[in-house]
Amino acid sequence: MPRNKRGKRSAVSRGARNGGRADSGASDDDVASEALSHCSSASESASVLEEGTVSEPVDEQAAQEETEDKLKQCIDDLMDKSTKTRLAALESLRLGFSTRLLYEFLLERTLTLADCLERSLRKGSGEEQAAAAAVCALLCVQLGGGSKGEEGFATLCPALSTVLSDDCASTTARRSCAVALGMCCYVSAADNVEDLWKSLGHLESVFSSSYPGRDGALPSHKPGTLGLHCAALQAWALLVTLCPASRLHALLELHLPKLQACLASNDVHFRIVAGETIALLFELGREFDEDFLYEDAAALCGQLKDLATDSHKHRAKSDRRKQRSIFREVLHYIESEDFPEEKIRFGVESLYIDCWMRRRTYDAFKEVLGSGVRHHLQWNQLLRDVFELGPALVLDSSVKANRISRFEKHLFNAAAFKARTKQRNKVRDKRADVM
């Protein structure tokens, strides 16, 4: 399923590159194997996914079949009268979908599962709506951008949009629906301009309530509301990367000045999301127009410089540190188009995050997939197409045989740590003698 994504260069290196600012990945030895355990009682009959590590090799085919059998029961449990049972089933589906590829399993169950999820979104409690929305996003990632994914999106999109736009719904449910709507539209409706505009509009109607009023003052919100606005703005930014150049100019003119005003927000997380979105919009503008200019660029850079050097004591130290780091990156990019490259390792491959568009896309998939993102990067063709990774690699037996076990790695690291400690103690002793 080829997808024409924007990017500065190929994002993959198969052991041939050593560049990159930060190594934020791990080998696939560090990805814990997952097992489903089915728990039944008088009040709960839903499957529960348990994460753990196994010390002996397992039959992958048998494990896959066992997982599918238990997920079948989970789908049946979504129609149970007990809210507790439905919630347990949704949690098992979430963990199962995030840690395994289940495309063939889902092909004949897409409409059934989509109907159950729609029912949970329309009639469930806030907790059930939030859990159902998370499974909706994972379902679209599992199905990809084919006809089945489009069918699932057509069923789920109206329910997700309804909960997102409902001011009476719980903030947690609305936030989960914002994330799901952005991901589902990105995966399943990328080529449908009408669905793309509708989803952008729904998300914009949420976070735009944090934009300054006519008097220029930023509104105040109840606790938790700005977290919802952050999620909606991030989902909106993800979908903006799909916009054609003909519509992008109007979006930049409308949103850049308002996002600049949001840099004065009292909420550190909303300030950071606004700053990252500004950098992304600048990147998109420069991609389509080499002479792209923002009229208020000087004032914007002044604000970014203040945020990058903020030392107000009334803010938490961790918040100040994170804010300074992000806004230094945003400022450097706007002034000199300099982006700090990151490297994500999975298996024997590496994904290079070398632009704001790639970072927003990776962060969106990481939020949906959690710890399973590296497994999907390795085997899910949707993600491999999005990040230009090519077909999945199949390691031969000689490569697998040369890999050391986790226990051997632990012994090696322990020995290296002990030797390093002895060496440092000797250096400290010499310094003591000098003094």
C-alpha positions as CSV (number, residue, x, y, z in Angstrom):
1,M,0.0,0.0,0.0
2,P,2.4,2.7,-1.2
3,R,1.9,6.1,0.4
4,N,3.6,9.2,-0.9
5,K,4.8,10.8,2.3
6,R,6.9,13.9,2.6
7,G,10.4,13.6,4.0
8,K,13.9,15.0,3.5
9,R,15.5,11.6,2.9
10,S,15.1,7.9,3.4
11,A,14.5,7.2,7.1
12,V,16.1,3.7,7.3
13,S,19.6,2.5,7.8
14,R,20.3,-1.2,8.0
15,G,23.5,-1.0,10.1
16,A,25.4,1.2,7.6
17,R,24.9,4.5,9.4
18,N,26.2,5.8,12.7
19,G,24.8,9.3,12.7
20,G,22.0,10.8,14.8
21,R,21.7,13.0,17.9
22,A,19.9,10.5,20.2
23,D,19.5,6.8,20.2
24,S,16.0,6.4,21.7
25,G,15.4,2.8,20.6
26,A,16.4,-0.7,21.6
27,S,17.1,-4.1,19.9
28,D,14.1,-6.4,19.4
29,D,15.6,-8.5,22.2
30,D,14.4,-5.8,24.5
31,V,10.8,-6.0,23.3
32,A,9.0,-8.3,25.8
33,S,6.9,-11.1,24.5
34,E,3.2,-10.8,25.2
35,A,0.8,-13.5,26.3
36,L,-3.0,-13.4,26.7
37,S,-4.6,-15.0,29.8
38,H,-8.3,-15.6,29.9
39,C,-10.0,-14.9,33.3
40,S,-13.6,-15.8,33.9
41,S,-15.8,-15.4,37.0
42,A,-19.4,-14.7,37.8
43,S,-19.1,-11.0,37.1
44,E,-16.2,-11.0,34.5
45,S,-15.6,-13.2,31.5
46,A,-13.4,-11.0,29.4
47,S,-9.9,-11.8,28.3
48,V,-7.1,-9.9,29.9
49,L,-3.7,-9.4,28.2
50,E,-0.7,-10.0,30.4
51,E,2.7,-8.6,29.4
52,G,5.7,-10.6,30.4
53,T,9.0,-12.1,29.4
54,V,9.5,-15.8,28.5
55,S,12.8,-17.5,28.9
56,E,12.3,-20.3,26.4
57,P,11.5,-20.0,22.7
58,V,7.8,-20.4,21.9
59,D,6.0,-21.6,18.8
60,E,5.0,-18.3,17.1
61,Q,2.2,-19.9,15.1
62,A,0.7,-21.6,18.2
63,A,1.0,-18.3,20.2
64,Q,-0.8,-16.4,17.4
65,E,-3.6,-19.0,17.3
66,E,-4.0,-18.8,21.0
67,T,-4.1,-15.0,20.9
68,E,-6.7,-15.1,18.2
69,D,-8.9,-17.5,20.1
70,K,-8.9,-15.3,23.1
71,L,-9.6,-12.2,21.1
72,K,-12.6,-13.9,19.6
73,Q,-14.0,-14.2,23.1
74,C,-13.1,-10.5,23.7
75,I,-15.2,-9.4,20.7
76,D,-18.1,-11.5,22.0
77,D,-17.7,-9.9,25.4
78,L,-18.2,-6.4,23.9
79,M,-21.9,-7.3,23.6
80,D,-22.1,-8.3,27.3
81,K,-24.5,-6.4,29.6
82,S,-21.8,-6.0,32.2
83,T,-19.8,-2.7,31.9
84,K,-16.9,-4.3,33.8
85,T,-16.8,-7.2,31.3
86,R,-16.9,-4.8,28.3
87,L,-14.1,-2.7,29.7
88,A,-11.9,-5.8,30.3
89,A,-12.6,-6.9,26.8
90,L,-11.6,-3.5,25.4
91,E,-8.4,-3.5,27.4
92,S,-7.5,-7.0,26.1
93,L,-8.2,-5.9,22.5
94,R,-6.1,-2.8,23.0
95,L,-3.1,-4.8,24.2
96,G,-3.5,-7.5,21.6
97,F,-3.8,-5.1,18.7
98,S,-0.8,-3.1,19.9
99,T,1.6,-6.1,20.2
100,R,0.6,-8.3,17.3
101,L,-0.3,-8.1,13.7
102,L,-3.8,-9.4,13.2
103,Y,-4.8,-8.3,9.7
104,E,-6.0,-11.7,8.5
105,F,-7.9,-12.3,11.8
106,L,-9.7,-8.9,11.5
107,L,-10.6,-9.1,7.8
108,E,-13.8,-11.2,8.4
109,R,-14.6,-9.4,11.7
110,T,-14.1,-5.8,10.8
111,L,-17.8,-4.8,10.6
112,T,-18.8,-6.8,13.7
113,L,-16.0,-5.2,15.7
114,A,-16.7,-1.7,14.3
115,D,-20.4,-2.1,15.2
116,C,-19.5,-3.1,18.8
117,L,-17.1,-0.2,19.1
118,E,-19.7,2.3,17.8
119,R,-22.2,1.0,20.4
120,S,-19.6,1.6,23.1
121,L,-18.9,5.1,21.9
122,R,-22.6,6.0,21.7
123,K,-24.0,4.4,24.8
124,G,-21.0,3.7,27.1
125,S,-19.8,5.6,30.1
126,G,-16.9,8.0,29.8
127,E,-14.3,5.3,30.6
128,E,-15.8,2.9,28.1
129,Q,-15.9,5.6,25.4
130,A,-12.2,6.4,26.0
131,A,-11.2,2.6,25.8
132,A,-13.3,2.1,22.7
133,A,-11.7,5.1,21.0
134,A,-8.3,3.7,21.7
135,V,-9.3,0.4,20.1
136,C,-10.7,2.3,17.1
137,A,-7.3,3.8,16.4
138,L,-5.6,0.4,16.7
139,L,-8.1,-1.2,14.4
140,C,-7.4,1.3,11.6
141,V,-3.6,0.8,12.1
142,Q,-4.1,-3.0,11.8
143,L,-6.3,-2.8,8.7
144,G,-4.2,-0.1,7.0
145,G,-5.5,2.1,4.1
146,G,-7.3,-0.6,2.1
147,S,-11.0,-1.0,1.6
148,K,-11.6,-2.7,5.0
149,G,-9.9,0.2,6.7
150,E,-12.1,2.6,4.8
151,E,-15.2,0.7,5.8
152,G,-14.2,0.7,9.4
153,F,-13.5,4.5,9.3
154,A,-16.9,5.1,7.7
155,T,-18.6,3.3,10.6
156,L,-16.5,4.8,13.4
157,C,-15.9,8.4,12.2
158,P,-19.4,9.8,13.0
159,A,-19.4,8.3,16.5
160,L,-15.8,9.6,17.2
161,S,-16.8,13.1,16.0
162,T,-20.0,13.1,18.0
163,V,-18.2,12.3,21.3
164,L,-15.4,14.7,20.5
165,S,-17.8,17.6,19.9
166,D,-20.0,16.8,22.9
167,D,-19.2,19.4,25.7
168,C,-21.1,17.1,28.1
169,A,-18.9,14.1,27.5
170,S,-16.0,13.3,29.8
171,T,-12.7,15.1,29.0
172,T,-10.9,11.8,29.0
173,A,-13.3,10.3,26.4
174,R,-13.1,13.4,24.2
175,R,-9.3,13.4,24.4
176,S,-9.2,9.7,23.4
177,C,-11.6,10.4,20.5
178,A,-9.4,13.3,19.3
179,V,-6.4,11.0,19.1
180,A,-8.4,8.2,17.4
181,L,-10.0,10.6,14.9
182,G,-6.7,11.9,13.8
183,M,-5.1,8.5,13.4
184,C,-8.1,6.9,11.7
185,C,-8.4,9.7,9.2
186,Y,-4.6,9.7,8.6
187,V,-4.6,6.0,7.9
188,S,-7.9,5.3,6.3
189,A,-9.1,8.5,4.7
190,A,-5.8,10.1,3.5
191,D,-7.0,10.2,-0.1
192,N,-10.6,11.3,0.7
193,V,-10.4,15.1,0.7
194,E,-14.0,15.5,2.0
195,D,-13.3,13.3,5.1
196,L,-10.0,15.0,5.6
197,W,-11.6,18.5,5.8
198,K,-14.4,17.3,8.0
199,S,-12.0,15.7,10.5
200,L,-9.8,18.9,10.4
201,G,-12.9,20.9,11.2
202,H,-14.0,18.8,14.1
203,L,-10.5,19.0,15.7
204,E,-10.2,22.7,15.0
205,S,-13.5,23.4,16.7
206,V,-12.1,21.9,19.9
207,F,-8.6,23.5,20.3
208,S,-9.6,26.9,18.8
209,S,-11.5,27.6,22.0
210,S,-8.0,28.2,23.5
211,Y,-7.2,30.9,20.9
212,P,-7.3,34.5,22.1
213,G,-10.6,36.4,22.0
214,R,-11.3,39.6,20.2
215,D,-9.7,41.5,23.0
216,G,-6.5,39.5,22.5
217,A,-6.8,37.8,25.9
218,L,-6.4,34.0,26.3
219,P,-9.4,32.3,27.8
220,S,-9.3,30.3,31.0
221,H,-10.5,26.7,31.2
222,K,-11.5,24.0,33.7
223,P,-8.7,21.6,34.8
224,G,-8.1,18.9,32.1
225,T,-9.6,21.0,29.2
226,L,-6.2,22.1,28.0
227,G,-5.1,18.4,27.9
228,L,-8.0,17.8,25.5
229,H,-6.9,20.8,23.4
230,C,-3.3,19.6,23.2
231,A,-4.5,16.2,21.9
232,A,-6.9,17.9,19.3
233,L,-4.1,20.2,18.2
234,Q,-1.6,17.4,17.7
235,A,-4.2,15.3,15.8
236,W,-4.9,18.3,13.6
237,A,-1.2,18.9,13.0
238,L,-0.9,15.2,11.9
239,L,-3.7,15.7,9.3
240,V,-2.3,19.0,8.1
241,T,0.7,17.1,6.7
242,L,-1.8,15.5,4.2
243,C,-3.1,18.8,3.0
244,P,-2.4,19.9,-0.6
245,A,-0.5,23.0,-1.3
246,S,-3.6,24.7,-2.7
247,R,-5.2,24.7,0.8
248,L,-2.1,25.0,3.0
249,H,-1.6,28.7,2.4
250,A,-4.9,29.6,3.9
251,L,-4.3,27.4,6.9
252,L,-1.0,29.1,7.5
253,E,-2.4,32.6,7.3
254,L,-5.2,31.7,9.7
255,H,-3.5,29.7,12.4
256,L,0.1,30.9,12.6
257,P,-0.8,34.3,14.3
258,K,-3.2,32.6,16.7
259,L,-0.7,29.8,17.6
260,Q,1.9,32.5,18.3
261,A,-0.5,34.1,20.7
262,C,-0.9,30.7,22.5
263,L,2.8,30.7,23.4
264,A,1.7,33.0,26.2
265,S,-0.6,30.3,27.7
266,N,-0.2,29.5,31.4
267,D,-0.1,25.8,30.6
268,V,3.4,24.5,29.8
269,H,2.2,21.5,27.8
270,F,-0.1,23.6,25.6
271,R,2.7,26.1,25.0
272,I,5.0,23.3,23.9
273,V,2.4,21.8,21.5
274,A,1.7,25.2,20.1
275,G,5.5,25.7,19.5
276,E,5.9,22.4,17.8
277,T,2.9,23.0,15.6
278,I,4.3,26.4,14.6
279,A,7.6,24.7,13.6
280,L,5.7,22.1,11.6
281,L,3.6,24.7,9.8
282,F,6.9,26.6,8.9
283,E,8.3,23.4,7.5
284,L,5.2,22.8,5.4
285,G,5.2,26.4,4.2
286,R,8.9,26.2,3.2
287,E,8.4,22.9,1.4
288,F,5.8,24.3,-0.9
289,D,7.3,27.8,-1.3
290,E,11.0,28.4,-1.1
291,D,10.3,32.2,-0.5
292,F,7.9,31.5,2.4
293,L,7.9,34.4,4.8
294,Y,5.9,35.1,8.0
295,E,5.3,38.7,8.6
296,D,5.7,38.6,12.3
297,A,8.7,36.4,12.3
298,A,10.9,38.8,14.3
299,A,8.4,39.0,17.2
300,L,7.9,35.2,17.0
301,C,11.6,34.6,17.4
302,G,11.7,37.0,20.3
303,Q,9.0,35.0,22.1
304,L,10.7,31.7,21.3
305,K,14.0,33.0,22.7
306,D,12.3,34.1,25.9
307,L,10.7,30.6,26.3
308,A,14.0,28.9,25.5
309,T,15.7,30.8,28.3
310,D,12.8,30.8,30.8
311,S,14.0,30.5,34.4
312,H,10.9,31.5,36.4
313,K,11.0,29.7,39.7
314,H,7.3,29.4,40.0
315,R,7.4,26.7,37.3
316,A,8.5,23.1,38.1
317,K,12.1,22.4,37.2
318,S,11.2,19.5,34.9
319,D,8.7,21.7,33.1
320,R,11.3,24.5,32.6
321,R,13.9,22.0,31.4
322,K,11.5,20.4,28.8
323,Q,10.2,23.8,27.7
324,R,13.7,25.2,27.2
325,S,14.8,22.1,25.2
326,I,11.8,22.2,22.9
327,F,11.8,25.9,22.2
328,R,15.6,25.9,21.5
329,E,14.8,23.4,18.7
330,V,11.9,25.4,17.4
331,L,13.9,28.6,17.4
332,H,16.9,27.0,15.7
333,Y,14.6,25.6,13.0
334,I,12.8,28.9,12.3
335,E,16.0,30.9,12.2
336,S,18.3,28.5,10.3
337,E,16.1,25.4,9.3
338,D,18.3,23.3,11.6
339,F,16.6,20.1,13.0
340,P,18.2,17.9,15.6
341,E,18.1,14.4,14.1
342,E,17.0,11.4,16.2
343,K,17.5,7.7,15.6
344,I,15.0,5.1,16.6
345,R,16.4,1.5,16.6
346,F,14.3,-1.6,16.1
347,G,15.8,-5.0,15.4
348,V,18.7,-4.4,13.0
349,E,17.2,-1.4,11.4
350,S,17.0,2.3,12.3
351,L,14.4,5.0,11.7
352,Y,15.8,8.5,11.4
353,I,13.6,11.4,12.5
354,D,15.0,14.3,10.5
355,C,12.2,16.7,10.2
356,W,9.1,18.0,12.1
357,M,6.7,16.1,9.9
358,R,8.4,12.8,10.6
359,R,8.5,13.6,14.3
360,R,4.8,14.4,14.5
361,T,3.9,11.2,12.5
362,Y,6.2,9.0,14.7
363,D,4.9,10.5,17.9
364,A,1.3,9.9,16.8
365,F,1.9,6.2,16.1
366,K,3.8,5.9,19.3
367,E,0.9,7.3,21.3
368,V,-1.5,4.9,19.7
369,L,0.7,1.7,19.8
370,G,2.7,2.4,23.0
371,S,5.5,-0.1,23.6
372,G,4.3,-2.1,20.5
373,V,5.5,0.7,18.1
374,R,8.8,-1.1,17.4
375,H,7.1,-4.4,16.6
376,H,4.9,-2.6,14.1
377,L,7.8,-0.7,12.6
378,Q,9.5,-4.0,12.0
379,W,6.5,-6.0,10.6
380,N,3.5,-3.7,9.8
381,Q,3.6,-2.7,6.2
382,L,1.5,0.4,6.8
383,L,4.2,1.9,9.1
384,R,7.0,0.7,6.8
385,D,5.3,2.5,3.9
386,V,4.6,5.7,5.9
387,F,8.3,5.9,7.0
388,E,9.7,4.6,3.7
389,L,11.3,1.5,5.3
390,G,10.6,-0.9,2.4
391,P,9.5,-4.5,2.8
392,A,10.0,-6.2,6.2
393,L,13.4,-7.8,6.7
394,V,13.6,-11.5,7.2
395,L,16.7,-12.5,9.1
396,D,18.4,-15.8,8.2
397,S,19.5,-18.3,10.7
398,S,23.2,-17.2,10.7
399,V,22.3,-13.7,11.8
400,K,19.9,-15.0,14.5
401,A,22.6,-17.4,15.8
402,N,25.1,-14.6,16.2
403,R,22.8,-12.6,18.5
404,I,23.6,-12.9,22.2
405,S,21.0,-13.5,24.8
406,R,19.6,-11.0,27.2
407,F,21.4,-12.8,30.1
408,E,24.7,-12.6,28.3
409,K,24.1,-8.9,27.7
410,H,23.5,-8.4,31.4
411,L,26.7,-10.2,32.4
412,F,28.7,-8.1,29.9
413,N,27.2,-4.8,31.1
414,A,27.8,-5.8,34.7
415,A,31.4,-6.5,34.1
416,A,31.9,-3.3,32.1
417,F,30.2,-1.3,34.9
418,K,32.5,-2.9,37.5
419,A,35.6,-2.2,35.5
420,R,34.5,1.4,34.9
421,T,33.9,1.9,38.6
422,K,37.3,0.6,39.5
423,Q,39.0,2.9,37.0
424,R,37.1,6.0,38.2
425,N,38.0,5.2,41.8
426,K,41.7,5.1,40.8
427,V,41.3,8.5,39.2
428,R,39.6,9.9,42.3
429,D,42.4,8.6,44.5
430,K,45.0,10.4,42.3
431,R,43.0,13.6,42.6
432,A,42.9,13.2,46.3
433,D,46.7,12.8,46.5
434,V,47.3,15.9,44.4
435,M,45.1,18.0,46.7
